[in-house]
């Protein structure tokens, strides 16, 4: 630890650790304080969707800051937030016409839970309060977000503060022993298990079901089979339960569709957006609500009793507006769809390493899970396989995202990659080559190799 306490120090997860200090970026690359350049295969953490050094987004922020940098959204409107709301209504699945803006994905989850609660109060059904999440899943680090999600390692220390919410097993086909990889799928992997859980909890108590269309940090790249969300939508309708799609990672083009849920024919009642919505050039997140949700509030209390100081910030919304305009003008979403086969085709080469168990995801969202060679057994946590892979990747000039403990909070090693949506074919090849070299460095020292 090189910085003394007398100089002051910002707080990071590992208090006694000197983290890599990044100082600049351009396109898909970042440079550290020692002048070394890295290919950023996680775009910050799915945030720098359009890459580093975007003068158009910088200009949008500066221009709005000169006009008016802050408006308190409890009492006033501002032009950028209204403009962005209109853009998102046209960009989103049909009926999602209402948007509340906040600053990050955790705030979006909190805001969505409050919206769901107010919906049921205005429906005259206050007994419906439970939010069914999935295990594993991650919806943010605030207490309510940790409660509805199930990232075991991140929940552990805060368990006394967490409301006990029900959780449905995620459709983790790779680790399911009830069927083959191509089905027919069990109740969990098909989505039918949601009905069983709602019946067990009591339909009169269940308010909503929340899910990431494709799982992110809690078990990167878990992708449900065809028909899953159609079944989820039908079950939610049957039991009068709202469906919340967490698009914080999957949304805004990441999976080759405008939103991840659009790979299935299932329109959610509420959607959460963050990360790529402002492409890292301002703090911004959003909750989008379907007309059928807001119509109940309009005919009931007529209000949404919730806000944050920076909600609907005009500078952030101006950047978000410029991001949506750029995504559409540059054809980013179809471009990502066209790159998916190149991206995953390259990653599939890495199966030659015996400890690579699964490679999964959609678009430019990929997860790689590591297992003891010869089966699907997770490595012992004490081996630190995820950390070793991340360190080897960095040694090869590549930044990837560590996702350890995905099986039970301790066991289960994996990494996630969410490169900028503007990444070139040549840069994808470079990403794969650098990751291949990292695996070559780590693999021979692992048990079973």
N, C-alpha and C positions, 0 to 999 in steps of 0.2 A: 504494500500500500504506500504509494509515493506522496500522496497529498496529506499534509498535516492538518490536524483538527483546527489549529489556529487560523488556517486560511479559509475555513468553511468548506463544506462538501455537500453536494446534492445526494439524496437518498436513492439507492438502487436496491434491487432484491438481495444481492449479496453485499453486506455492508463493508466487508473487509477486502473487497475485490476491486482491482483497477480494470475497468471495462475499456474495450477498444473505443477510442475517441474518433468519431467520424466528423470530418470538417467540410466536405464538399461532395457534390454529385453531378453527374451528367449522363443523361439517357438511362441506361441500366447499370451504371457503375457508380461506386462511391470511393472516396479516398480518405484515408485516416490521417492522424496528426503526424505520422512518420513518413507520409508521402506514398504509402502503398495503396494500390487500387484493387478493388474487389468487384466481381460481378455479383450484383445483389439479386439473388434468386428468390428473395421473399419480399421485394419492394417495400422495405421497411417492416411490415407485417401485413402485406396485402393492401397497403395504404397508397403507395406511390404508383397508382394504377397507370398513369400516363408518363411515368419516368421522372427523372430529375432534370432541373433546368428549363422548365416550361415558362417561357417569357409571357405567354398569353394569360396564364393563371396568375402569375406575379402581378401583371398589369391590372387584372380584374380586381385583385385585393387592394392594390395601391389606389386605383381610381375610386373605389367605394370608400376607402378610409379617408380620402380627401373630402368626399361629399358629406358623409355622416358615418362615423365608425360604430356607433352604438345606438340602439333603440330598445327601450324596455317593452317586450312583447306582451306583457300583461295589460298595457295601457295604450299602446300605439301599434300601428302597422308600419312596415317598410317595404319599399318596392322590390328589392332583391328577393326577399322571402316569398312574396306573392308570385314573382316571376318563376322562381325555382319550383314552387308548388305546382304551377301550371305545367311546367316542363315535365315534372315527375308524373303527373296525372296522365300525360300522353305517353310516357315511357313505360309505365307500369301495366300490369294486367288490368282488364276492364273493371271499372267500379271503384278502384282505389283512388279516390279523388281528393282525399283530405290528408294534410300532412302537418305534423308537429315537429319542429326542428329543435335539436339540442346539440350537445358537443361531442358525444362519444357513444360507443355501443352499449356500455353499461347503463348510461343515462337513458338510452333508447329502450332497454329492457324494463327499467323501472317505470318509464313513462307508459309503455304498453300495458304493463300489469295494472297500473292505475286506470288506464282507459278501459280495460276489460272489466275491472271492478265497477266503475261508474256505469258501464253499459248494463250490467245485471241489476244494479240498484234502480236504474231508470226503467228497467223491465219489470220491476217489482218482485225480483227473485234474489233477495240478499243472501240466501243460503248457498248460492253458487259462488264459491270463492277459490276453490283449489285450481292450481295451474299444474297440469300434468306435463312434465318434461321427459327427457330421455336420458338413459345411462349407457354410455358416456355422452356428454354434451357440454358445451360451454357457451354461456350467454352474457358473461361479464363478471367483474370482480366486486361489485357492490353486493350487499347482503341479500337482497331479494333476487338479484341475478344469480348468485351462487346457489340460492335455495331452489330455484326452478331448473337450473342446470345441474349437471353432475360431473364435474371435473374433480375427481376424488382428492387429488393432492392439494388443490387450491381451496377446497371446502374444509379440510381437516381441522385447521386451527380455529375456525370460526363456527364450528358446529353448534355451540351453545346459543348463538345468536340467530341461527337459521330456522325459519318456519319449516315444519316438516311437510314437504310437498311430495306427492306420489311421482314415481318415475317408471317409464316404460323402457324395456331393453331396446337399444338401437338395433337396426337391421344390419348387423355386422356379418355379412354373408361369409367372409373369409374364416371367421371363428365359430360359425354356427355348425353344430354337429347333427342337425335335424334333417338336412337335405344336401343334395349335391350343389355345385356352383350355379347350375342353370335351372334349379327348381325341380318339381313344384315346391313353392316356398312354404315354410312353416308359418304359424300364426304371427310370430314376432317379425319375421322378415317380409311378410306380406302386408303387415299393418293390421291384421285382424285382431291381434292381441289388445289393441286399444279398447275395443268394445268390452272385452273381459275385465280390463282394469277399471273402466268407467263403472261397470256394474258392481265391481267389488267396492269401489269408493262411495257409490251412491250417485246416480246421475244428477240428483237434485243438489249435489255439492260441487260438481265439477264445472268450472267456468271456462277453461280454455286448455288447449293442447299446444305446446310450443316446440318447434324443431328447427334445426338448421337443415336446409334441403340436402346439403352434403356436409358432413361433420368436419369441423376445423380443428382447433388446437387439442381438443380432448381425445381425438383418435383420427388423425388427419386423413381425409379423402374417403371415409366410409360413405358409399353411395348406395341408396336403396335400389332394389330391382324394379323393373317396369311394373306399373300398377300400384306401387306402394302408396303414393300420396293420393291417388284416386280413391283407394280404400279408406285412407285417413279422412279425406273430405267427406265421404259417405257416412262414416261412423260419427264424425262430428255433427253432421246434419241430423242423423238419426237420434242422437242424444241431446240435441240443442246445446252444443259446445262450440265455442269459437276456435278457429284455427289460426295460430300465429306463426308466420314464417320468418325466421331469423336470417336475414340476407346480409348481415354485417360483413361476412367474408364472401358469400356466394353472389352477392348482388352487383349491379352496375357492370355487367359484361364479363365478370370473372370466369364464368363457366361456358361462355359461348352463346348465352341467351341474355336478354336484358336482366333477368333475375333467375336464380337457380331453380326456383319452383316451376319455371316454365318448361323444364324438361318433362314435367308431368302435367296432365290435364286437371289441375286442381287450383282454383283461385282462393287464396287465403282471405280471411276477414281483416287481418292486421299484418303488416310487414315492418321489419326493422331494417334500417340502412345505416351504414357508417363506412369507415375506412375509405374505399374508393370513391365515395360520393363527392369528396373535395380533393381527392388525389394527393393528400398530404400537405396541401398548401394552406390549409386552415382547419381548425377543429370543427367538425360537422358530423351530425348524425340525424336520423329522422325516424319517425313512426308514421307510417301510412295506414289509413283506415278506410275500409270500404263504406260506400254510401249506406249500406244496411246497418252498419254500426252507428255511424254519426246520426242517421235519421232517428234512432231511438233516443239519443241524447237531445236532439232538437225538439222532439215531441215530449220529452220528460223535463229534466232539470234545466236544459238549455245551456249547460256549461260543462267545461272540462276543468275540474278543480286541481290544477297542477301547473307548475312552471319552474324554470331555472333562470338565474340572472342573465345568462348568455343565450337563452333560448331565442332562436330566430335571429341571431346576430347578423346584421346586414353585410359585414365583410365576409363572413363565412359563407353566407348564402350567395353572395356575388361570385365567389369562387366556385361553389357548387353549380351555379348556373352556367358558368364558363366551362366546367368539366362536362356537363351533359351536352352542351353545344358542341364541344370538341369530339366527344365520343360519337355523336351522330354525324358530324361533318367528315370525320376521318374514317368512318366505317369500322370502328373498333370492334363492335360485337361480332359481325360476320367474320372479321379478320381473326378473332380469337377462335371462333368455331373452325375456321379453315386450318389453324395451326395445331389443333388438338392432336391430330394423327401424327404430325411431325414431333410434337413434344412427347407424347406417350410412346410413340415408336422408338424414339431415342432412349427414353428411360427403360423400356423393355430390355434393351441390351444389357442392363445392369443386373438382370436375373442370373447372369453368369457367375455372380458372386454368391456363394452358397448360403450366406447369412441374410440375403434379401428374401424375405418371405412373401410380401405382397406389395404391389404397386397399383394405386387406385386414384380415382378422381375424375374430373371433367374439365374441359377447356384448358385453362392454365392454372388449375388448382390440383396439386398432386401430393399424395402422401406415400411414403415408403416405410414399410414396417420390417423390422429386423427380428430374426428368430434363430434358434439353435439349428444349425444345418441338419437336414434330414427329416425335419418335421415342422411343427408350428409352435413348439415350446418357447416361451419367452426366455431371454437371458436372465441370469441372476442380476438384480439391481446393483449389486456391489461391483459388477464389471464396468459399469458406466458406459455402456456401448453407445448410447445416444451422444453423450458428451465427447466421446472419442471420434465419432463420425463428424460432428460439428467442428471440432478442432482440426481434424485432417482436411476438411473442406476449406476451412479458413486458410490453412497452410498452402492450399492450392488456389488461393485467391477467389474463393466462392463463399458467399454467406447463405446459409440455410437455417431453418427454424427448428429448434429442439423441441420434441414432444415425447418426453419420457413418461413412464408410469401409465400408459394408456389402457392396460388390461385391468389393473386393480388399484391404481394409485401409486404402486411401487414397481411392479413388473410391467414390461411392455415397452420396447424401444422403437422410436420412429422419428422421422423428420418430415417437415412440410415445406413445400416450395410454392410460392405465389409470385412469380416474376412479373415485372411490368407488362401490361397488356400490349405495349408498343414494342416488345422485344422482337428482334429480327430472327430469321431462320438461322443465320450464322451464329447469333448469340445463344440460341437454343442448343446448337451443336456444341458450342463452347461450354455451356452449363453442364451438359451430359458428360463431356470429356473430363472436366474438372472433378465432377462427382465420381466418375469412374476411377480416377487416380486416387481420390480420397478413400474409396472402398478398398482399393488395392493396398493402401497403407494399413487399414484397420483389420481387414478380413483374416489374414494369416495368423494373427495373435489371438483369435477368438476360439473358444471351446468348440470342438467338432469340425474345425477347418482342416 
